[in-house]
Amino acid sequence: MHKERIKKLLTFLGKILGILGLVFIFYTLSQEYTWTSFANKFNFILPLLPLLFLLNILSIILGIYAWHDMLLHYASHHFSFITSYYYFAKTEIAKYLPGNIFHFIGRQALASKVGISQLEMGKTSLLFSLLLLASTIIASTIFALFATDIPLYILVLMIVGTVATVVAIVMSYKSFPTRTKVKMNLFLILSVSLQGIMLASIVFYQLKSFDFGLFIQCTSIYIISWLIGFVTPGASGGLGVREGTFVAIVHFLYLPISSEIIIFSVLLVRLINILTDILLYLSTFMLKSKIQTS
């Protein structure tokens, strides 16, 4: 009963953080843009959109490959990647529902079709989340090491967190072959890195000059923001939390990027994420008759 109350409290706080993040983002947006200026900015960024969608789709595909490898370890028989893609894409859009867990619940339907028990399927969802969490910490630290003007104490904390994460990965999931764990983490590191690269690309497309160190710093910060949005309970798809965190960190570190560029960039990444999830969901209707379920 006590644990249930704590869970409800954390979920409530997560929802509040998400709402506050959205309020903060849209308030700042209203201060920096009119509807006309925002539309002009969007038109300016249009040539970059095909590349951004491609990067986002690749990010999701890499994540599905990692999940597919995990499922094959538990499955009673081999099945195709397209089956994992179908169930992942079919359910991923449910993460935007209140609660931030319904995409995991939807994937339980795959279990009986590939010879995985409901308990094992639940375990894969938990392990996938933990691996994604670990990969995000590792990726953000790697980029931070090549960034400019990140305070030393923050770098030290990130390095310590990465070392602890690597040790935890090695010590856990002992039923998984080391090669499989390494492969899954590499896929997920690349997946979350592409999210940060997307954000940094949007930012620098709007700037007059390119600064590699600042580009890498933006990438690292957005990966951290992605992580915080991911672990916040009750924040559907990290909505509001991810964007608010990125804006807050950028202002905290006094990065030489205007507020209007920051706000536009985080909103555009979110829009691309949502539209991509919808497109992948729609693609599953063409695959239903082709997936392997026995």
N, C-alpha and C positions, 0 to 999 in steps of 0.2 A: 504493500500500500504506500509505504514511504517512497519507494523507487518510482512508483507510478506518478506520485505528486511531483517529484523532481523532474521526471520526463515531461509532464505537462507544463511545468514552469519553464523549462528550457525551450520547449516548442513555442510557448507564448512569447518568450523573450526574443526568439529567433524571428517570429512574425513582426514584432515591434521594430526590431533592427531593420528588417526588410522594408517596412513601411516608412520608417524614418529616412532610410537611404534613398528611397524613391522621392520622398518629399524634398530632401536636400538636393537631389539631382535636378528635379524639375524646377525648383525654386531658382537654383543657380542658372539653369537654362533660360528661364524667363528674364533673368537679369542681363544675360549676354546676347540673347537673340530675340528678334521678332520673327513672326511666321515667315515673312519674305526672306529675311537674311538666312534663316535656317534652310529654307528651300534652295536658296542660291548655293549654300555650302554643300548641300546634298548633290546638287547638279555638278558641282565642281569635283566631287569625289567619284562620280559615276564611272569614269574609265578604270578605276582601281577595283570596282566591285567584282568583276569576274575572277580576278586573282584571289580576292578575299574569300569568296565562296569556295573556290578550289582548295585553298588552305584549310578552311573549316571542314570541308568534306573529308579531306585527307586526315585531319586530326581525329575525326570520329571513326574513320575506317581503321586507323591504327589502334584506337581504343577497343574496337570490336575484335580485332585480331588477338589482342591480349586476353579478352574475355573468352574467346573461342578456344584458345590454348588451355585455359583453366577448365572449361567445360569438358574438353576431351580427356582430361585426367580423371574425371569422375564418371564419364559416360560408359555404358556397358558395350557400346559399339561406336565405331567411327562415323562421323557425319560431316557434311560439307560446311564450309565457311558460310555459304549462302543461307543456311539454316540459322546460324548464329546471327547473321546480319538481319534476317527477317524479324526475329524476335526482339533483337536490340532496337532496331529502328521502329518497330511497331509500338514498343513500350516507352521509348525514351521521351516522347512528348508528354507523357504522364508526370514527369518530374515538375512540371509547372502547376500541377494541382496542389492545393493546400496540403502541407504535410511533408512534401519532398521525399516520399518513399514509394509512391505508387508505381513508378517505373520498375522498382525491384519486385514488387508484388506481382506485376504483370508477367515478369519473366519466369515465375514459378510454373507457368503453364507449359514451358518447354521441358521441364524435368521428366515427366512420365514418357514423353515422346523419344527421349534419347537414353532412357534407362538410368536416370539420376533420381535419387530419393528427394522428397521435399526438404528434408533436413540438410542434405548435401547441397541442394540448390540454394537454400538460404545461406549456407556457409560460403558458397562461391560469391554470393552478393556481398557478404561481409568482407571476404578476403579481397575481392576486386576493389572495394572501397578503400581498404587499408593500403593496398598496393598503389592505388591512384593517389592517395594521400602522401605516401612515401615518395612517389615519383615526382610529385609537385614540389616537395621540399628540396629534393635533389636538383631538379631543373632550375628552380629559382636561385639556388646557391651557385650553380655553375655559371649562370648568366651574371650574377652579382659580382663574381670574381673578375669579370672582364669589364665591369661597368666603371663609371667615374663618380667620384664624390660621394660614395656610400660610406657613412661613418664606420670606423674600425670596429666599434663594439657590436654594431649590427652584423658585420661580416663574421666576426667571431661567433656570435650566437647562431648564425646560419650554418657555419661550418660544423659547430658542435651538434646542431640539430641533424645535419646530414650524416655525420658519423654515427650518431645514435640510431638514425633511421636505417642505415646500411647494416649495422649490427643486428637490429631487430629483424630485418628481412632474412639475414643469414640464419638467425637462431629460430625463427618461426617457419611455419609451412614445411615442416620436415618431411612430410609425405610427398612434397613436390621435388623433382630433380632440380639440382642447382641450376643446370642449363636452362630449364623451363622458367625458373624464377627470374634469371637474368634477362632472358628474352622478353618476358612479359613486362618487366620494368623498363627495358629499353623502348619498347613500343609505347608505353604510357608516358615516359619522359619526352619522347618525340611528340606525342599527342598534345600534352599540355604546353610544350614549348611553342608549338604552332599557334596556340591561342594568344600567347604573349607577343609573338612576332606579328600576328594580325593587328593587334592594338598598336604596336610601335609603328607599323607600316602606315596606318591611318594617320597617326600623329605627324609623322615626318613627311607625308604627302602634302600636308598643309603648311609645313615650314619652308622657309626659303633656302635653308642650307641643311646638310646632313652631318650629324655628329655621331660617329660609331659608338662612343662610350655612352652617350645619352640614349641612343637607340636600344642598346643592351640593357641599360638601367630601366627604361620603360617596360621592356620585355619582362625583366625580373620582377618588377613591382606588380605588373598585371597578373603574373603567375601566382604571386602571394595573395593577391586580391581574389583570384579564382579559387584558391585554396580556402580562404576564409569564408567565401560564399558557399563552398561545397560542404564545409563542416558545420555551418550554422543550422541548427534544427529549426524546422518550421518555415525557413525561407525557401519558397518554391523555386527550384532551379538557381538558388543564390540570388534571386531577383532583388535588386536594391542594395543588398549587402556588398556584392562584388563591386558594383559601380561606386558606391559610397566609399568603400575602403580604398580603391585606387585613387580617387580624388583626394582623400584625406592624406594618404602617404605622399602623393606628389606635392601637396602643399606643405607637409611636414618637412620634406627634404629640400624645399625651395627650388624645385626644378624650374629652369627658364622656359616654361611653356605656359602660354596664356590659358586662362580658365575656359574660354570659349572653345579652344581646341581640345582641351581635356574632356570637357562635358560632351562635345559632339562625338569624340572618338569612342568613349565608353558606351554611349547610346547606340552608335552604329554597330559596334561589335555585338551588343545584345540583340539588335534587330537581325543581324546576319545569323547568329546562333539560332534564334527562334525560327526564322524562315528556312534554314537548313534542316532543322529538326522536322518541320512540316513537310519539306520536300522528300526527305528520307522516309517519313511515315507514308506518304502517298505512293512512294516507289514500291512499298510492300504489297500493294494490291496487284501489281504486275507479277509478283514472285510467288504468290500464294500457291499456285498449282505446281510450282517447280521445287519447293523446298522438300528436303528429305525428312520424313517424320517416322520412319520405321527402320 
